[in-house]
Amino acid sequence: MLKGFRDFIMRGNVIDLAVGVVIGAAFSTLVTSITNAFLTPLIRVFGGGEGIKGATFIIRGQEFDWGLALNALITFVITAAVLYFLVVLPMNKLAERRKRGEVPPPAAPSEEVKLLSEIRDALVAQGKVPHPRTDESEPAQPPTT
């Protein structure tokens, strides 16, 4: 019974889901903070400085705060937009490119690497250093002078 539970927990998708939930909660807190710090004051500026006029209404003695609901809606829309444009859309484009077989070519070596390769090749041609080995299982021998 414990082995089955361990196998369930160690599956990649369960771990990925747990990481996603934690990151999502942290991201939600960030968006809520940005909304409270910037968007709510902006709404207050357009509302005359007091916030949204009539942000609450009362029915049978119960107060309903539709301003709070508006804030939650703004937070949700911002969160969804950021996730879509910064995570989902780029990942979909990358998956589409991989599916078509379009993988970007490896980056060309830098000028420093090219220069060092030329120096190494010149030293090997002069016999001053041994040819670089391809088998890394043997220990390197110091150059003889």
CORMO-V756261 format. One line per field, one symbol per residue. phi: phi as a letter, one per 20 degrees, with the letter a starting at -180 (. if undefined). psi: psi as a letter, one per 40 degrees, with the letter a starting at -180 (. if undefined). burial: + if it has 9 or more other C-alpha atoms within 8 Angstrom, else -. Layout:
phi = ???
psi = ???
burial = ???
//
This chain:
phi = .ffffffffeffffffffffffffffffffffffffedffffffffennenffmfcccclndeddffffffffffffffffffffdcfffffffffffffnedffffffffffffffffffffffenecffgedeefeffeffed
psi = dddddddddeiddddddddddddddddddddddddddddddddddeeeeeahhfeiihhfehhhgedddddddddddddddddddecddddddddddddeeghiiiiiiidddddddddddddddeediihhiehediiihiii.
burial = -------------++-----------++--++-+++--+++-+++-+---++--+++-------+++---+--++--++--++++-++++------++---------------+--------++---++----------------
//
